Amino acid sequence: MDYFWKKLRTLNDSMILEKFFLWLWGLFCFIFFAVPTAKAVEDLVQVFQQALESDPILSRESYLFTSTQAGVSVAKAALGPTLSVNAAAGGGSLIDVNINSFSLATGTSFEFYTVLLTQPLFDGQKLSALKAAKYQSQAQRSGVQYQRQQLILRVIQGYFGVLQAKANVRVSETELALYEEILKQTEAFLKTGKGDIVAVKEAKAKYDLSQSNLITAKNALNISKAILERITHKPLEAELADVKEISPMNPTPNKLDLWVQTAMANQPLIKQAKSLLDVSYAQLEQNKRGHWPVLSVVGSSSQLAVNAIPLNLQVAAGFLTLSVPLYDGQIDQKIKQSQAQARATSEALRNTSDQTKLETEEAFLNLQSSVLQLKSAKTALDSAKTSYEATKKGYELGTRSVIDLLTVISDLSSATRNYYNALYNHIVSRAQLKAAAGVLEQEDILAFNSMLRR
């Protein structure tokens, strides 16, 4: 091998070899490290606005909230007055009725109507029903808040997922271009008798593998675009603003127990579960009050007309009514049913609290890990660049082989992929922690948007 390189250095094409590597290095630097100057058409704020206008999940929760608000109005109306009219007309006979020694024959016709105005004074069940309706509305309001936070998180994940996939495609394209040039060079050297078949085969293997990696990366990009388009319900035609250089940042505050406390107090799912538990207790109270009496005030106006005699009886009255249930077997069964439902809802709250705590702890630790991963990925990338430069110089001087050069290109590509993956994962981890704690708001979209190039 040393003999080969000595012979190679004596040839007149040494200047061509040097120019080739200068071109190769220039191509590498341009693709990997050139800063784009074109203005991005869409940024995170624009993408989020598209998602906000078209998301069916959030829209559904909002309509359900409107429905529960109407349910509160219905429960309130049940405590208000009711007005009803009853009318009847028909024929029949009066029995044992004597007026001035005359008896009424059969076939006598009657006309009757009654107007009733009823105002409940005390109805325990309806009061409990109103309480349950209010709690149900509160639960649904928390559901809307949760889905809004989830939409923010999905937009952030989808947006930076596309950027991550694009970065991987760029890395694969650059890697393929480098391998292709080396493969062409080794094949050219082999044809002139100055090359090595082993080098050609190694370069061909790396080239083929890089082609496969590029196909995989492009497929991943198409999938990530489809995910974002599913969120915005619009085709992704414009370029997305990419991330500028950022410094990794640990959770603020960097204490797990404080984040868990924040989650327990702010997570919409916990608020929703608590409100649903209040609903179940109010429904239990409502069923228990089925045994209670109902007191109402009633105003009545009635008229009775009989065609057989000049009888037109009109009555207006006002009175109190007291309805006392003596026995209803359904009431006791409804109480048992609502007691079981209350226990089940209580367990659901406990499970939601446990799950929220776990997800917050996991998100906190993931964010901490992402900081270390990003730092180590940056260090590894710098090291891979240095190694590539040194190996390239050694190859030009004849002290390093083609296989060494192929290896450092592979290492540099892997280090670059790892860096981009760590960068975007770190950004998403910030959003995931805030979402787990229930404090991810629309203002955070602006904060994440400030990380993008203008």
C-alpha positions in Angstrom: 0.0 0.0 0.0 2.8 2.4 0.8 4.4 1.6 -2.5 1.1 2.5 -4.2 0.9 5.9 -2.5 4.6 6.7 -3.3 3.9 5.9 -7.0 0.7 8.0 -6.8 2.5 11.0 -5.5 5.0 10.9 -8.3 2.3 11.2 -11.0 1.4 14.5 -12.7 -2.2 14.3 -11.6 -1.4 15.1 -7.9 -2.7 18.6 -8.5 -6.0 17.2 -9.8 -6.3 15.1 -6.7 -5.8 18.1 -4.5 -8.3 20.2 -6.5 -10.8 17.3 -6.2 -10.6 17.3 -2.4 -10.9 21.1 -2.2 -14.1 20.8 -4.3 -15.3 17.9 -2.1 -14.7 19.8 1.1 -16.4 23.0 -0.4 -19.5 20.9 -1.4 -19.7 19.4 2.1 -19.4 22.8 3.9 -22.0 24.4 1.6 -24.6 21.7 2.1 -24.1 21.2 5.8 -23.3 24.6 7.1 -24.6 27.2 4.7 -27.1 29.5 6.2 -30.2 29.9 4.0 -30.9 33.5 3.1 -34.4 33.1 1.5 -37.2 34.3 3.7 -39.4 31.4 4.9 -43.0 31.6 3.7 -44.6 30.1 6.9 -43.5 30.0 10.5 -44.9 28.4 13.6 -47.5 31.1 14.3 -49.0 30.8 10.8 -49.1 27.0 11.0 -50.8 27.2 14.4 -53.4 29.7 13.1 -54.3 27.2 10.3 -54.6 24.4 12.8 -56.7 26.5 15.2 -59.2 27.4 12.5 -59.7 23.8 11.3 -59.1 21.4 14.1 -62.2 19.2 14.5 -61.2 17.9 18.0 -61.1 21.3 19.6 -64.3 22.4 17.6 -66.1 19.3 18.9 -65.1 20.1 22.5 -66.3 23.7 22.1 -69.7 22.6 20.8 -70.0 20.2 23.7 -69.2 23.1 26.1 -72.0 25.1 24.5 -74.3 22.1 25.0 -73.5 21.9 28.7 -74.1 25.6 29.1 -77.5 25.1 27.6 -78.0 22.2 30.1 -77.5 24.7 32.9 -80.2 26.9 31.4 -82.5 23.9 31.2 -81.9 23.1 34.8 -82.6 26.7 35.9 -85.8 26.8 33.8 -87.0 23.7 35.7 -87.1 25.7 38.9 -89.2 28.5 37.2 -92.9 28.7 36.7 -94.8 26.5 34.2 -98.0 27.4 32.4 -100.3 24.8 30.9 -103.8 24.7 29.3 -106.1 21.6 29.4 -109.3 21.5 27.3 -111.9 18.8 26.7 -115.2 18.4 24.9 -117.5 15.4 24.7 -120.8 13.8 25.4 -122.3 11.7 28.1 -125.0 11.5 30.7 -125.4 13.0 34.1 -126.6 10.6 36.8 -128.7 11.5 39.8 -128.9 15.2 38.9 -132.3 16.8 39.5 -132.8 20.5 38.8 -136.4 21.8 39.5 -137.7 18.2 39.2 -136.2 17.8 35.7 -133.8 15.0 34.9 -131.0 15.4 32.3 -131.1 12.9 29.6 -128.3 11.0 28.1 -126.6 12.6 25.1 -125.7 15.7 27.1 -122.5 17.5 25.8 -119.9 19.1 27.9 -117.0 21.6 27.4 -114.2 22.0 29.9 -110.9 23.8 30.1 -108.3 24.6 32.8 -105.4 26.9 32.9 -102.7 26.1 35.5 -99.7 28.2 36.6 -97.3 26.3 38.8 -94.3 27.6 40.6 -92.2 25.2 42.6 -91.3 26.6 46.0 -89.0 23.7 47.0 -87.9 20.8 44.8 -84.7 19.1 46.1 -84.2 17.0 43.0 -84.3 20.0 40.7 -81.9 21.9 42.9 -79.4 19.0 42.7 -80.0 18.7 39.0 -79.0 22.3 38.6 -75.8 21.7 40.7 -74.9 18.7 38.5 -75.4 20.7 35.3 -73.1 23.4 36.5 -70.4 20.9 37.4 -70.8 19.2 34.0 -70.3 22.6 32.3 -67.1 23.1 34.4 -65.9 19.7 33.4 -66.4 20.4 29.7 -64.7 23.8 30.0 -61.6 21.9 31.3 -62.0 19.6 28.3 -61.8 22.5 25.9 -58.7 23.8 27.7 -57.0 20.4 27.5 -57.7 20.0 23.8 -56.4 23.5 23.1 -53.2 22.7 24.9 -53.0 19.4 23.0 -53.4 21.3 19.7 -50.5 23.5 20.6 -48.4 20.5 21.4 -49.4 18.7 18.2 -48.6 21.7 16.1 -45.1 22.1 17.8 -44.4 18.4 17.4 -45.6 18.4 13.8 -43.7 21.5 12.8 -40.4 20.6 14.2 -40.9 17.0 13.1 -40.9 18.2 9.5 -37.8 20.3 10.1 -36.1 17.3 11.7 -37.1 15.1 8.7 -35.8 17.7 6.2 -32.5 17.9 8.1 -32.1 14.1 7.8 -32.8 14.3 4.1 -30.1 17.0 3.7 -27.6 14.9 5.6 -28.4 11.8 3.4 -28.2 13.8 0.2 -24.8 15.2 1.2 -23.5 11.8 2.3 -24.7 10.3 -1.0 -23.0 13.0 -3.0 -19.7 12.5 -1.2 -19.8 8.8 -1.6 -20.7 9.1 -5.3 -17.7 11.3 -6.0 -15.3 9.0 -4.1 -16.8 6.0 -5.9 -16.2 7.7 -9.3 -12.7 8.5 -8.3 -11.8 5.0 -7.1 -13.3 3.5 -10.3 -11.4 5.9 -12.5 -8.1 5.1 -10.6 -8.9 1.4 -11.0 -9.3 1.7 -14.8 -6.0 3.5 -15.1 -4.3 0.8 -13.0 -3.6 3.1 -10.1 -6.6 2.0 -7.9 -7.6 -0.8 -5.6 -10.5 -3.1 -6.1 -11.1 -3.2 -2.3 -11.5 0.6 -2.2 -14.0 0.4 -5.1 -16.1 -2.2 -3.4 -16.0 -0.3 -0.1 -17.0 2.9 -1.8 -19.8 1.1 -3.7 -21.1 -0.5 -0.5 -21.2 2.9 1.2 -22.9 4.5 -1.8 -25.6 1.8 -1.9 -26.2 2.1 1.8 -26.4 5.9 1.5 -29.0 5.5 -1.3 -31.1 3.4 1.0 -30.8 5.9 3.8 -31.9 8.7 1.5 -35.0 6.8 0.5 -35.8 6.1 4.1 -35.2 9.8 5.0 -37.5 11.0 2.2 -40.2 8.6 3.2 -39.9 9.9 6.8 -40.2 13.4 5.5 -43.4 12.6 3.5 -44.9 11.1 6.6 -44.0 14.1 8.7 -45.5 16.4 6.2 -48.7 14.3 6.1 -48.9 14.5 9.9 -48.6 18.3 9.8 -51.1 18.6 6.9 -53.5 16.4 9.0 -53.2 19.0 11.8 -53.7 22.1 9.6 -56.0 20.5 7.0 -54.0 22.3 4.3 -51.3 21.1 1.9 -47.8 22.0 3.0 -46.5 23.9 -0.1 -44.4 26.6 1.5 -41.0 26.2 3.2 -41.0 26.2 7.0 -38.7 28.6 8.9 -35.9 26.6 10.4 -34.3 26.8 13.8 -31.5 29.2 14.5 -28.7 28.2 16.8 -29.9 27.9 20.3 -28.4 27.1 23.7 -29.9 24.0 25.5 -31.9 25.0 28.6 -32.8 23.0 31.6 -36.4 23.1 33.1 -37.1 26.4 34.8 -37.5 25.9 37.8 -35.1 22.9 37.7 -37.0 21.1 40.5 -39.2 18.1 39.8 -41.5 18.5 42.8 -42.4 22.1 41.8 -43.4 20.9 38.3 -45.5 18.1 39.8 -47.2 20.6 42.1 -47.9 22.8 39.1 -49.4 19.8 37.2 -51.6 18.8 40.1 -53.0 22.4 40.3 -53.2 23.2 36.6 -53.6 20.1 34.5 -57.0 20.4 32.8 -57.6 16.6 32.9 -57.4 16.7 36.7 -59.7 19.7 36.8 -62.1 17.8 34.5 -61.9 14.6 36.6 -62.7 16.6 39.8 -65.7 18.3 38.2 -67.0 15.0 37.0 -66.7 13.6 40.5 -68.7 16.6 41.7 -71.3 15.8 39.0 -71.6 12.2 40.3 -72.0 13.4 43.9 -74.7 15.9 42.8 -76.5 13.1 40.9 -76.3 10.9 44.0 -77.8 13.7 46.0 -80.5 14.2 43.4 -81.5 10.5 43.6 -81.6 10.6 47.4 -83.9 13.5 47.3 -86.4 11.5 45.3 -87.8 10.6 48.8 -88.3 14.3 49.6 -91.6 16.1 49.4 -92.2 18.8 46.7 -93.9 22.0 47.6 -95.4 24.2 44.9 -97.9 27.1 44.6 -100.5 26.7 41.9 -102.9 29.2 40.3 -105.9 27.7 38.4 -108.6 29.0 36.2 -111.3 26.5 35.1 -114.6 26.6 33.1 -117.3 24.0 32.7 -120.2 24.4 30.2 -123.2 21.9 29.8 -125.5 22.3 26.9 -128.5 20.7 28.5 -129.0 23.4 31.0 -127.8 27.0 31.2 -124.7 26.0 33.2 -121.5 27.9 32.7 -119.3 27.3 35.8 -116.1 29.4 36.1 -113.6 28.9 39.0 -110.4 30.7 39.8 -108.3 29.5 42.7 -104.8 29.6 44.2 -103.4 26.9 46.5 -100.4 25.2 47.8 -99.6 21.6 46.7 -97.4 19.2 48.7 -96.4 16.0 46.9 -95.0 13.3 49.2 -93.7 10.1 47.6 -94.7 7.2 49.8 -93.1 4.4 47.8 -91.1 4.2 44.6 -88.8 1.2 44.1 -86.8 2.9 41.4 -85.5 5.5 43.8 -83.5 3.1 45.9 -82.1 1.4 42.8 -81.1 4.8 41.3 -79.3 5.6 44.6 -77.3 2.4 44.4 -76.5 3.1 40.8 -75.3 6.6 41.5 -73.2 5.5 44.5 -71.4 3.0 42.3 -70.9 5.7 39.7 -69.5 8.1 42.3 -67.0 5.5 43.4 -65.9 4.8 39.8 -65.5 8.5 39.1 -63.4 8.8 42.3 -61.1 6.1 41.0 -60.9 7.8 37.7 -59.7 10.9 39.4 -57.1 9.0 41.3 -55.9 7.3 38.1 -55.7 10.7 36.3 -53.7 12.2 39.1 -51.2 9.3 39.0 -51.0 9.5 35.2 -50.4 13.2 35.3 -47.7 12.9 37.9 -46.0 10.2 35.9 -46.1 12.1 32.6 -44.8 15.2 34.3 -41.9 13.4 35.9 -41.2 11.7 32.6 -41.3 15.0 30.7 -39.1 16.7 33.2 -36.4 14.0 33.1 -36.7 13.9 29.3 -36.0 17.6 29.1 -33.0 17.3 31.4 -31.7 14.4 29.3 -32.3 16.3 26.1 -30.0 19.1 27.3 -27.1 16.6 27.9 -27.9 14.9 24.6 -27.8 18.2 22.7 -24.5 19.2 24.3 -22.9 15.8 23.7 -24.2 15.7 20.1 -22.6 19.2 19.5 -19.3 18.0 20.9 -19.5 14.8 18.9 -20.2 16.8 15.7 -17.3 19.1 16.3 -15.1 16.1 16.9 -16.4 14.4 13.7 -15.6 17.5 11.7 -12.1 17.6 13.1 -11.6 14.0 12.3 -12.9 14.4 8.8 -10.5 17.3 8.1 -7.5 15.4 9.5 -8.4 12.2 7.6 -8.9 14.2 4.4 -5.4 15.8 4.8 -3.9 12.4 5.5 -5.6 11.0 2.4 -4.1 13.8 0.3 -0.7 13.1 1.8 -1.0 9.4 1.3 -1.0 8.4 5.0 -4.7 7.5 5.1 -6.6 5.1 2.9 -9.9 5.5 1.0 -11.5 3.2 3.6 -10.4 5.6 6.3 -12.0 8.5 4.4 -15.2 6.6 3.9 -15.4 5.8 7.6 -15.0 9.4 8.7 -17.6 10.6 6.2 -20.0 8.0 7.7 -19.1 9.1 11.2 -19.6 12.8 10.3 -23.0 12.0 8.7 -24.1 10.1 11.8 -22.9 12.9 14.1 -24.8 15.5 12.1 -28.0 13.4 12.2 -27.6 12.9 15.9 -27.1 16.7 16.4 -30.2 17.6 14.4 -32.3 14.9 16.2 -31.1 16.1 19.6 -31.8 19.8 18.6 -35.4 19.3 17.6 -36.1 16.8 20.3 -34.9 19.3 22.9 -37.2 21.9 21.6 -40.2 19.6 21.6 -39.3 18.4 25.1 -39.8 21.9 26.4 -43.3 21.9 25.0 -44.0 18.4 26.4 -43.1 19.4 29.9 -45.4 22.4 29.9 -48.2 20.4 28.4 -47.8 17.7 31.0 -47.9 20.4 33.7 -51.0 21.9 32.1 -49.4 25.3 31.5 -48.9 25.2 27.8 -50.6 28.3 26.3 -50.9 30.1 23.0 -48.3 32.6 24.2 -45.8 29.7 24.1 -46.2 29.6 20.3 -44.7 33.0 20.1 -41.8 31.9 22.4 -41.1 28.9 20.2 -41.5 31.0 17.1 -38.7 33.3 18.3 -36.3 30.4 17.9 -36.8 30.4 14.2 -34.7 32.3 11.6 -36.1 35.4 10.1 
